[in-house]
Amino acid sequence: MQIHRFENGSYIIAERLQLGHNVQVGPHTTIRATECIIGDDVTIGAHNTFLVGQRLEIGALTTMGSHNSLTARTIRLGEYVFWDSHVTVGHGGKFSPDAHLTVGSYSMICARITLNTNHRIDIGEYVGIGEDVAVWTHGSFLPILDGFPADFGPVSIGHHVWLPARTTVLPNRRIGNNIVIGTNSLINKDLPDGCLAGGIPVKILRENVYPNENPARNTQLIKQVLHDYTELAAYKELKVNLHYNEEQQLISCNKVVFDLAAMQAHGAFTNTEEDFRDYLRRRGIKFYTGKPFSSILPEEYRHLLYPPNELL
């Protein structure tokens, strides 16, 4: 058994450990796994507890908040996953043989989510799960011999899915690809690819909606995004020169070019261009450059955060 201790007292205990470059772990975090693989530039916050019977794998550039509790046989998080705080992986039946969790790359797990791994949960790439969502793989309490219901089984969520706040997913459900679900929905049946769904219980509101390519609409959306960011940059006191080449599908921010067709960015980034990249991310236009997303705090907040001795 290996043990890797961090300077702040946090530690990893594993039989096999592979730790990438620039891995940062906050205080009071413990990671226990038979096999632990953490990629480059991973950030894990404070007061997290991992107990993984077999393999824990966290992809590069994944960020995790604080006060998370994760228990399963295997947990695999892809690259660029954003995982917030106060998330529970486990709950009832978490020590079952089918306790597995997969979260695909570029996905977002917001705060106060429950992922019940009595059975496996598979979450695809580019999936956003909003705050206070619960995904259950078991549901029972009263005796089945008296006719009361019980349901056990895995949950599968495809790629490019938005599962917003306060939604509940029941066991034995499959959510397809390219799906948007309304807030506060109860998912008690399978959902087909490309649909818009919502309600308690969930209903399919429209079929074959997503993805939806519309160049004219997209041009107007890009122009609105640039207009809105110009206002934000002025508020942050940033110097930006924005230009949109509609024919070539290129956005330039100062000396950095964002190619919407190839979804690649080229040029010398400063904090200003990184702030613009993060703003695009918040609109779902995500350019992955091998660096974490970051934004600039407005000065009226930033000057309040100086240490007291620097203000004397």
VOBA-1610 file (N, C-alpha, C; in pm, whole numbers, padded with zeros to 5 digits, always signed):
BEGIN
Met+00085-00120+00000Met+00000+00000+00000Met+00089+00125+00000Gln+00057+00222-00089Gln+00131+00348-00095Gln+00051+00458-00025Ile+00123+00554+00028Ile+00059+00672+00084Ile+00132+00796+00034His+00054+00889-00022His+00109+01017-00067His+00049+01126+00020Arg+00136+01198+00092Arg+00090+01304+00180Arg+00115+01440+00117Phe+00015+01527+00129Phe+00029+01665+00085Phe+00072+01751+00203Glu+00130+01866+00175Glu+00183+01951+00282Glu+00076+01998+00378Asn-00050+02007+00330Asn-00157+02055+00417Asn-00220+01945+00501Gly-00166+01822+00493Gly-00217+01713+00575Gly-00310+01618+00502Ser-00359+01654+00384Ser-00441+01563+00306Ser-00354+01448+00254Tyr-00418+01337+00217Tyr-00339+01223+00172Tyr-00418+01134+00078Ile-00341+01052+00003Ile-00394+00948-00083Ile-00336+00815-00037Ile-00421+00716-00017Ile-00377+00581+00013Ile-00425+00490-00099Ala-00332+00419-00163Ala-00368+00332-00275Ala-00262+00224-00292Glu-00304+00110-00345Glu-00206+00006-00378Glu-00127+00046-00502Arg-00195+00110-00597Arg-00129+00159-00718Arg-00169+00304-00738Leu-00070+00391-00746Leu-00096+00535-00752Leu-00021+00597-00869Gln-00094+00672-00950Gln-00035+00747-01060Gln-00084+00891-01050Leu+00007+00982-01017Leu-00028+01120-00990Leu+00033+01209-01098Gly-00051+01289-01164Gly-00005+01377-01271Gly+00067+01500-01219His+00104+01587-01313His+00172+01711-01278His+00071+01815-01228Asn+00116+01896-01134Asn+00038+02010-01085Asn-00099+01968-01032Val-00102+01861-00954Val-00225+01819-00885Val-00234+01894-00753Gln-00344+01963-00731Gln-00362+02042-00610Gln-00480+01987-00530Val-00456+01962-00403Val-00558+01907-00314Val-00567+01995-00191Gly-00689+02036-00156Gly-00711+02121-00040Gly-00698+02043+00090Pro-00704+02113+00203Pro-00688+02048+00334Pro-00806+01958+00369His-00779+01864+00459His-00881+01775+00513His-00949+01689+00405Thr-00874+01653+00303Thr-00924+01564+00199Thr-00852+01430+00208Thr-00928+01321+00204Thr-00870+01187+00207Thr-00918+01109+00086Ile-00824+01045+00019Ile-00854+00965-00099Ile-00803+00824-00073Arg-00894+00727-00074Arg-00858+00587-00053Arg-00913+00507-00171Ala-00826+00438-00243Ala-00867+00358-00358Ala-00764+00249-00380Thr-00808+00135-00428Thr-00712+00030-00461Thr-00618+00077-00571Glu-00674+00139-00673Glu-00595+00199-00781Glu-00641+00342-00800Cys-00547+00436-00799Cys-00579+00579-00809Cys-00496+00641-00921Ile-00565+00698-01020Ile-00499+00764-01133Ile-00556+00905-01143Ile-00473+01005-01124Ile-00516+01145-01131Ile-00431+01214-01237Gly-00496+01279-01334Gly-00427+01342-01445Gly-00364+01475-01410Asp-00306+01539-01511Asp-00239+01667-01493Asp-00338+01779-01463Asp-00292+01876-01385Asp-00367+02001-01360Asp-00506+01976-01301Val-00516+01877-01217Val-00641+01850-01146Val-00641+01927-01015Thr-00754+01987-00982Thr-00770+02060-00856Thr-00884+01999-00777Ile-00856+01961-00654Ile-00956+01905-00563Ile-00958+01991-00438Gly-01075+02032-00395Gly-01087+02125-00282Gly-01069+02058-00147Ala-01129+02119-00045Ala-01111+02077+00094Ala-01227+01989+00141His-01199+01910+00245His-01301+01832+00314His-01372+01735+00219Asn-01297+01671+00131Asn-01353+01567+00044Asn-01311+01430+00096Thr-01400+01332+00079Thr-01372+01195+00120Thr-01400+01101+00004Phe-01297+01027-00039Phe-01311+00926-00143Phe-01288+00788-00082Leu-01377+00695-00107Leu-01357+00555-00071Leu-01398+00472-00192Val-01298+00426-00267Val-01322+00361-00397Val-01260+00221-00391Gly-01346+00119-00394Gly-01299-00016-00372Gly-01202-00066-00477Gln-01220-00024-00601Gln-01131-00069-00707Gln-01053+00048-00766Arg-01105+00114-00867Arg-01028+00211-00944Arg-01093+00350-00941Leu-01014+00449-00904Leu-01052+00590-00913Leu-00967+00654-01023Glu-01034+00716-01120Glu-00963+00782-01230Glu-01022+00921-01250Ile-00936+01023-01242Ile-00978+01161-01261Ile-00896+01219-01375Gly-00964+01263-01482Gly-00896+01311-01600Gly-00835+01449-01582Ala-00745+01484-01672Ala-00673+01610-01667Ala-00767+01730-01667Leu-00725+01834-01595Leu-00794+01963-01594Leu-00935+01956-01535Thr-00959+01852-01459Thr-01086+01842-01386Thr-01074+01920-01255Thr-01182+01988-01220Thr-01186+02069-01098Thr-01298+02020-01008Met-01267+02000-00881Met-01365+01954-00784Met-01367+02048-00665Gly-01487+02076-00615Gly-01503+02167-00502Gly-01477+02099-00369Ser-01554+02136-00268Ser-01530+02091-00131Ser-01651+02018-00073His-01626+01947+00036His-01731+01878+00111His-01807+01777+00025Asn-01734+01703-00057Asn-01793+01595-00136Asn-01763+01461-00070Ser-01857+01367-00082Ser-01839+01232-00031Ser-01865+01134-00145Leu-01762+01054-00179Leu-01773+00964-00294Leu-01737+00822-00252Thr-01833+00731-00266Thr-01812+00590-00235Thr-01867+00506-00349Ala-01782+00421-00408Ala-01825+00330-00514Ala-01711+00233-00541Arg-01740+00129-00618Arg-01633+00036-00656Arg-01539+00100-00756Thr-01595+00168-00857Thr-01513+00241-00953Thr-01575+00378-00977Ile-01489+00478-00993Ile-01532+00612-01029Ile-01438+00661-01138Arg-01494+00701-01251Arg-01414+00754-01359Arg-01470+00889-01402Leu-01388+00993-01387Leu-01424+01127-01433Leu-01333+01162-01550Gly-01391+01210-01659Gly-01313+01244-01777Gly-01236+01374-01760Glu-01188+01428-01871Glu-01114+01553-01869Glu-01209+01673-01863Tyr-01159+01781-01804Tyr-01232+01907-01800Tyr-01369+01895-01734Val-01385+01801-01643Val-01510+01793-01566Val-01509+01901-01459Phe-01619+01973-01447Phe-01636+02067-01336Phe-01732+02003-01237Trp-01681+01980-01117Trp-01757+01912-01011Trp-01764+02006-00892Asp-01883+02047-00854Asp-01901+02147-00749Asp-01892+02082-00611Ser-01957+02139-00512Ser-01942+02100-00372Ser-02069+02033-00317His-02051+01963-00205His-02162+01898-00133His-02235+01798-00222Val-02160+01722-00298Val-02215+01616-00383Val-02191+01482-00315Thr-02293+01398-00316Thr-02282+01265-00256Thr-02289+01159-00365Val-02188+01075-00369Val-02190+00954-00453Val-02198+00836-00358Gly-02305+00762-00366Gly-02322+00649-00275Gly-02465+00640-00227His-02487+00666-00100His-02618+00650-00034His-02657+00503-00029Gly-02787+00474-00023Gly-02833+00339+00004Gly-02780+00235-00093Gly-02731+00124-00038Gly-02682+00015-00121Gly-02551+00042-00191Lys-02475+00139-00143Lys-02354+00181-00214Lys-02244+00076-00213Phe-02254-00024-00126Phe-02152-00129-00123Phe-02194-00251-00205Ser-02274-00230-00308Ser-02318-00339-00394Ser-02212-00370-00500Pro-02219-00487-00565Pro-02120-00521-00668Pro-02133-00438-00795Asp-02245-00368-00812Asp-02266-00288-00934Asp-02251-00139-00907Ala-02175-00103-00804Ala-02160+00038-00766Ala-02049+00103-00849His-02086+00154-00966His-01990+00215-01057His-02045+00349-01104Leu-01955+00447-01120Leu-01993+00580-01170Leu-01895+00622-01279Thr-01951+00665-01392Thr-01871+00724-01499Thr-01930+00860-01534Val-01843+00961-01541Val-01883+01095-01586Val-01792+01132-01702Gly-01850+01158-01818Gly-01771+01186-01937Gly-01706+01323-01934Ser-01610+01342-02023Ser-01535+01467-02032Ser-01627+01585-02063Tyr-01585+01702-02017Tyr-01651+01830-02046Tyr-01788+01842-01979Ser-01814+01761-01878Ser-01944+01764-01811Ser-01937+01849-01684Met-02054+01882-01632Met-02064+01968-01514Met-02156+01902-01413Ile-02105+01885-01291Ile-02184+01832-01180Ile-02196+01945-01077Cys-02315+02000-01065Cys-02334+02116-00978Cys-02350+02074-00831Ala-02381+02170-00746Ala-02379+02148-00601Ala-02500+02069-00553Arg-02478+01999-00442Arg-02584+01930-00366Arg-02657+01826-00451Ile-02581+01752-00530Ile-02636+01644-00612Ile-02619+01512-00539Thr-02717+01423-00556Thr-02707+01287-00507Thr-02698+01191-00626Leu-02591+01112-00631Leu-02575+01008-00731Leu-02571+00875-00656Asn-02683+00806-00656Asn-02700+00686-00574Asn-02647+00564-00650Thr-02532+00513-00607Thr-02466+00404-00679Thr-02495+00267-00618Asn-02623+00240-00592Asn-02663+00103-00563Asn-02643+00018-00688His-02671+00077-00804His-02635+00022-00935His-02557+00129-01010Arg-02504+00092-01123Arg-02414+00181-01195Arg-02489+00301-01251Ile-02416+00412-01260Ile-02463+00534-01325Ile-02360+00573-01429Asp-02405+00584-01554Asp-02318+00625-01664Asp-02367+00758-01718Ile-02280+00858-01712Ile-02311+00994-01758Ile-02216+01025-01872Gly-02268+01072-01984Gly-02188+01093-02104Gly-02108+01221-02102Glu-02059+01259-02219Glu-01981+01382-02235Glu-02074+01501-02259Tyr-02026+01620-02220Tyr-02101+01744-02237Tyr-02239+01734-02171Val-02241+01683-02050Val-02366+01673-01974Val-02362+01773-01859Gly-02465+01851-01845Gly-02478+01943-01733Gly-02587+01895-01639Ile-02552+01877-01511Ile-02649+01837-01410Ile-02658+01949-01307Gly-02775+02008-01294Gly-02794+02126-01211Gly-02802+02096-01063Glu-02813+02201-00984Glu-02813+02187-00839Glu-02935+02111-00787Asp-02912+02037-00679Asp-03019+01966-00607Asp-03086+01858-00691Val-03013+01802-00785Val-03063+01689-00864Val-03033+01560-00790Ala-03122+01462-00802Ala-03100+01330-00744Ala-03117+01224-00853Val-03018+01138-00863Val-03024+01025-00956Val-03023+00897-00872Trp-03134+00824-00875Trp-03151+00708-00788Trp-03144+00579-00868Thr-03076+00480-00813Thr-03074+00347-00874Thr-03142+00244-00784His-03201+00289-00677His-03285+00201-00597His-03397+00283-00536Gly-03512+00221-00518Gly-03625+00288-00454Gly-03714+00186-00387Ser-03708+00180-00255Ser-03792+00086-00181Ser-03792+00125-00034Phe-03898+00084+00037Phe-03902+00101+00182Phe-04001+00002+00245Leu-04127+00006+00199Leu-04228-00081+00256Leu-04217-00223+00200Pro-04271-00324+00270Pro-04247-00464+00232Pro-04311-00501+00098Ile-04229-00558+00010Ile-04278-00598-00122Ile-04378-00713-00110Leu-04371-00792-00001Leu-04464-00904+00016Leu-04605-00856+00049Asp-04618-00730+00083Asp-04751-00671+00102Asp-04796-00593-00020Gly-04724-00610-00129Gly-04765-00546-00254Gly-04708-00408-00277Phe-04620-00362-00188Phe-04563-00228-00206Phe-04456-00230-00315Pro-04437-00116-00383Pro-04345-00114-00497Pro-04199-00109-00455Ala-04113-00159-00542Ala-03968-00147-00528Ala-03908-00147-00667Asp-03804-00071-00684Asp-03741-00061-00816Asp-03590-00049-00797Phe-03515-00131-00868Phe-03370-00131-00861Phe-03317-00140-01004Gly-03211-00065-01035Gly-03151-00078-01166Gly-03066+00041-01203Pro-02982+00028-01307Pro-02888+00133-01345Pro-02956+00250-01414Val-02881+00360-01422Val-02926+00479-01494Val-02819+00516-01596Ser-02864+00546-01718Ser-02773+00587-01825Ser-02817+00722-01880Ile-02723+00815-01887Ile-02748+00948-01943Ile-02650+00967-02059Gly-02701+01002-02175Gly-02619+01011-02295Gly-02532+01135-02300His-02491+01173-02421His-02407+01290-02444His-02494+01413-02475His-02441+01530-02441His-02508+01657-02471His-02649+01659-02409Val-02652+01650-02278Val-02779+01650-02205Val-02774+01759-02099Trp-02885+01830-02082Trp-02899+01930-01975Trp-03010+01883-01884Leu-02968+01845-01761Leu-03058+01795-01657Leu-03059+01901-01547Pro-03153+01994-01548Pro-03142+02112-01463Pro-03187+02091-01319Ala-03189+02200-01244Ala-03205+02198-01099Ala-03332+02125-01055Arg-03316+02056-00942Arg-03425+01992-00867Arg-03495+01882-00948Thr-03426+01825-01043Thr-03481+01713-01118Thr-03447+01582-01048Thr-03536+01485-01057Thr-03514+01353-00998Thr-03522+01248-01108Val-03423+01160-01110Val-03421+01048-01205Val-03441+00919-01126Leu-03539+00840-01166Leu-03569+00715-01096Leu-03489+00599-01156Pro-03484+00485-01084Pro-03402+00372-01131Pro-03449+00316-01265Asn-03356+00246-01332Asn-03387+00177-01457Asn-03430+00272-01569Arg-03368+00388-01574Arg-03406+00485-01677Arg-03287+00509-01771Arg-03319+00534-01897Arg-03219+00571-01996Arg-03259+00705-02056Ile-03169+00802-02045Ile-03187+00934-02107Ile-03091+00937-02225Gly-03142+00965-02343Gly-03063+00958-02466Gly-02968+01074-02484Asn-02930+01099-02609Asn-02836+01206-02644Asn-02912+01331-02688Asn-02846+01448-02672Asn-02898+01575-02724Asn-03038+01605-02670Ile-03048+01609-02537Ile-03177+01625-02470Ile-03172+01742-02374Val-03280+01819-02371Val-03299+01924-02270Val-03422+01888-02188Ile-03408+01896-02057Ile-03517+01860-01965Ile-03553+01981-01881Gly-03680+02002-01856Gly-03724+02117-01778Gly-03688+02104-01631Thr-03675+02219-01566Thr-03643+02223-01424Thr-03751+02153-01341Asn-03708+02087-01234Asn-03799+02025-01137Asn-03883+01915-01201Ser-03820+01835-01284Ser-03891+01725-01351Ser-03867+01593-01277Leu-03957+01499-01300Leu-03945+01364-01246Leu-03931+01268-01363Ile-03811+01211-01377Ile-03784+01124-01490Ile-03818+00981-01451Asn-03935+00937-01491Asn-03982+00802-01457Asn-03998+00714-01580Lys-03944+00760-01695Lys-03947+00677-01817Lys-03828+00716-01904Asp-03796+00629-01999Asp-03686+00656-02090Asp-03718+00774-02181Leu-03613+00848-02220Leu-03630+00963-02307Leu-03547+00944-02434Pro-03608+00963-02553Pro-03538+00938-02679Pro-03445+01054-02716Asp-03351+01025-02804Asp-03256+01126-02851Asp-03328+01249-02906Gly-03269+01366-02878Gly-03310+01489-02944Gly-03436+01554-02893Cys-03490+01510-02780Cys-03619+01562-02738Cys-03606+01675-02636Leu-03714+01751-02621Leu-03735+01845-02512Leu-03841+01784-02423Ala-03811+01769-02293Ala-03902+01700-02203Ala-03909+01773-02070Gly-04016+01750-01995Gly-04028+01812-01864Gly-04158+01775-01797Gly-04164+01801-01666Gly-04289+01781-01593Gly-04278+01675-01485Ile-04387+01667-01404Ile-04398+01568-01296Ile-04528+01490-01319Pro-04522+01366-01370Pro-04404+01298-01423Pro-04365+01357-01559Val-04247+01319-01606Val-04194+01379-01727Val-04279+01343-01849Lys-04292+01440-01938Lys-04358+01419-02067Lys-04265+01469-02177Ile-04272+01405-02291Ile-04196+01452-02407Ile-04273+01567-02469Leu-04216+01686-02463Leu-04286+01806-02511Leu-04267+01826-02660Arg-04146+01799-02709Arg-04117+01808-02852Arg-04014+01702-02887Glu-04028+01642-03004Glu-03933+01541-03048Glu-03843+01596-03157Asn-03724+01537-03169Asn-03628+01572-03275Asn-03599+01722-03280Val-03574+01779-03164Val-03549+01923-03154Val-03400+01954-03165Tyr-03316+01871-03106Tyr-03173+01900-03093Tyr-03091+01787-03157Pro-02974+01823-03214Pro-02922+01959-03236Pro-02996+02028-03350Asn-02987+02158-03354Asn-03061+02238-03451Asn-02969+02345-03508Glu-02920+02324-03629Glu-02830+02420-03692Glu-02910+02525-03769Asn-02878+02651-03740Asn-02947+02763-03806Asn-02848+02877-03819Pro-02778+02889-03932Pro-02673+02991-03947Pro-02720+03133-03923Ala-02838+03168-03971Ala-02887+03305-03952Ala-02910+03334-03805Arg-02971+03240-03735Arg-02992+03257-03590Arg-02859+03268-03518Asn-02764+03182-03557Asn-02635+03180-03488Asn-02559+03310-03506Thr-02570+03371-03624Thr-02504+03500-03647Thr-02557+03605-03550Gln-02687+03608-03534Gln-02747+03705-03441Gln-02707+03674-03297Leu-02699+03547-03264Leu-02658+03510-03128Leu-02514+03553-03100Ile-02425+03532-03197Ile-02286+03573-03177Ile-02276+03724-03161Lys-02347+03797-03241Lys-02344+03943-03230Lys-02395+03988-03093Gln-02497+03920-03042Gln-02549+03956-02911Gln-02448+03923-02802Val-02381+03807-02814Val-02278+03770-02718Val-02166+03873-02714Leu-02121+03919-02831Leu-02014+04017-02836Leu-02060+04151-02778His-02183+04187-02806His-02238+04312-02748His-02241+04303-02596Asp-02289+04188-02545Asp-02299+04172-02400Asp-02162+04170-02334Tyr-02064+04105-02401Tyr-01931+04100-02340Tyr-01864+04237-02343Thr-01892+04316-02444Thr-01836+04451-02448Thr-01878+04530-02324Glu-02004+04515-02284Glu-02053+04581-02163Glu-01984+04526-02039Leu-01968+04393-02034Leu-01903+04332-01919Leu-01756+04374-01910Ala-01687+04379-02024Ala-01547+04418-02024Ala-01530+04561-01976Ala-01622+04649-02016Ala-01615+04787-01970Ala-01633+04794-01818Tyr-01724+04714-01766Tyr-01745+04710-01622Tyr-01621+04659-01550Lys-01551+04563-01611Lys-01429+04508-01550Lys-01305+04592-01582Glu-01322+04698-01658Glu-01213+04786-01696Glu-01108+04712-01780Leu-01156+04631-01874Leu-01068+04556-01963Leu-01068+04620-02101Lys-00954+04616-02166Lys-00942+04667-02302Lys-00959+04552-02399Val-01070+04556-02475Val-01097+04449-02571Val-01132+04508-02706Asn-01084+04444-02809Asn-01119+04476-02947Asn-01180+04351-03007Leu-01311+04351-03022Leu-01384+04233-03069Leu-01427+04250-03214His-01416+04142-03289His-01458+04144-03430His-01509+04007-03467Tyr-01616+04003-03548Tyr-01674+03878-03594Tyr-01674+03872-03745Asn-01603+03773-03801Asn-01604+03748-03945Asn-01707+03639-03971Glu-01825+03682-04017Glu-01936+03587-04033Glu-01905+03483-04140Glu-01842+03523-04248Glu-01816+03430-04358Glu-01720+03319-04315Gln-01615+03354-04242Gln-01516+03255-04201Gln-01543+03198-04063Gln-01647+03246-03998Gln-01684+03198-03865Gln-01570+03214-03764Leu-01514+03336-03763Leu-01402+03368-03676Leu-01438+03484-03584Ile-01409+03467-03456Ile-01421+03576-03360Ile-01279+03613-03317Ser-01247+03741-03323Ser-01118+03786-03272Ser-01139+03870-03148Cys-01060+03839-03047Cys-01058+03919-02924Cys-00914+03963-02907Asn-00889+04090-02932Asn-00752+04141-02936Asn-00672+04058-03035Lys-00568+03988-02992Lys-00484+03913-03086Lys-00512+03762-03083Val-00621+03722-03023Val-00659+03581-03020Val-00778+03559-03112Val-00771+03454-03193Val-00877+03422-03288Val-00947+03293-03242Phe-01079+03298-03234Phe-01161+03184-03196Phe-01232+03134-03322Asp-01196+03014-03365Asp-01251+02956-03488Asp-01373+02872-03450Leu-01493+02922-03485Leu-01616+02854-03448Leu-01637+02727-03529Ala-01582+02721-03649Ala-01599+02601-03732Ala-01517+02485-03677Ala-01392+02513-03640Ala-01303+02409-03589Ala-01305+02399-03438Met-01368+02497-03369Met-01369+02508-03224Met-01227+02502-03168Gln-01140+02585-03228Gln-01002+02600-03184Gln-00970+02747-03170Ala-00880+02778-03077Ala-00838+02916-03053Ala-00689+02928-03077His-00648+03041-03139His-00508+03062-03173His-00467+03203-03131Gly-00345+03215-03081Gly-00293+03345-03044Gly-00238+03346-02903Ala-00183+03462-02867Ala-00121+03478-02734Ala-00227+03526-02635Phe-00262+03438-02541Phe-00364+03470-02442Phe-00304+03553-02328Thr-00376+03655-02287Thr-00353+03721-02160Thr-00475+03694-02072Asn-00477+03750-01954Asn-00593+03729-01867Asn-00722+03781-01930Thr-00709+03884-02014Thr-00829+03940-02079Thr-00890+03841-02176Glu-00809+03780-02261Glu-00861+03683-02357Glu-00913+03558-02286Glu-00849+03521-02174Glu-00901+03410-02096Glu-01038+03443-02036Asp-01055+03568-01998Asp-01184+03611-01945Asp-01292+03600-02054Phe-01257+03637-02175Phe-01352+03624-02287Phe-01381+03477-02317Arg-01278+03391-02313Arg-01299+03248-02336Arg-01394+03191-02231Asp-01378+03236-02106Asp-01467+03188-02001Asp-01609+03240-02021Tyr-01622+03362-02075Tyr-01756+03416-02103Tyr-01825+03334-02211Leu-01751+03296-02315Leu-01807+03210-02418Leu-01851+03076-02358Arg-01770+03023-02265Arg-01806+02897-02199Arg-01941+02906-02131Arg-01968+03018-02068Arg-02095+03035-01998Arg-02213+03040-02094Arg-02187+03060-02222Arg-02291+03054-02325Arg-02290+02919-02396Gly-02214+02825-02342Gly-02207+02693-02401Gly-02114+02682-02520Ile-02037+02789-02549Ile-01941+02790-02659Ile-01805+02768-02597Lys-01759+02643-02596Lys-01646+02606-02512Lys-01523+02573-02596Phe-01418+02653-02576Phe-01290+02631-02641Phe-01194+02571-02538Tyr-01147+02449-02566Tyr-01056+02380-02475Tyr-00913+02396-02525Thr-00831+02461-02445Thr-00695+02497-02486Thr-00587+02425-02405Gly-00626+02336-02316Gly-00529+02272-02229Gly-00504+02350-02102Lys-00579+02456-02080Lys-00569+02534-01957Lys-00707+02544-01892Pro-00713+02557-01760Pro-00842+02574-01694Pro-00907+02705-01737Phe-01039+02709-01734Phe-01110+02833-01758Phe-01090+02927-01640Ser-01078+03055-01668Ser-01061+03153-01561Ser-01120+03286-01604Ser-01166+03363-01507Ser-01223+03494-01536Ser-01163+03597-01440Ile-01180+03722-01475Ile-01125+03833-01397Ile-01232+03889-01306Leu-01199+03904-01180Leu-01292+03960-01083Leu-01299+04112-01103Pro-01419+04170-01105Pro-01429+04315-01116Pro-01353+04385-01003Glu-01299+04502-01033Glu-01213+04573-00938Glu-01287+04605-00809Glu-01416+04637-00815Glu-01486+04675-00692Glu-01494+04559-00593Tyr-01478+04435-00641Tyr-01468+04320-00551Tyr-01322+04289-00519Arg-01237+04299-00622Arg-01098+04257-00607Arg-01025+04339-00500His-01051+04470-00494His-00977+04553-00399His-01017+04525-00255Leu-01131+04458-00235Leu-01174+04423-00100Leu-01107+04296-00049Leu-01039+04224-00137Leu-00982+04095-00101Leu-00834+04102-00066Tyr-00776+04222-00066Tyr-00636+04232-00026Tyr-00619+04196+00121Pro-00510+04127+00156Pro-00483+04100+00298Pro-00472+04230+00377Pro-00516+04231+00502Pro-00515+04354+00581Pro-00380+04422+00588Asn-00269+04344+00595Asn-00138+04407+00609Asn-00095+04480+00482Glu-00158+04447+00365Glu-00125+04516+00242Glu-00200+04649+00228Leu-00298+04668+00315Leu-00379+04790+00309Leu-00329+04896+00406Leu-00230+04862+00487Leu-00179+04959+00585Leu-00092+05064+00518
//
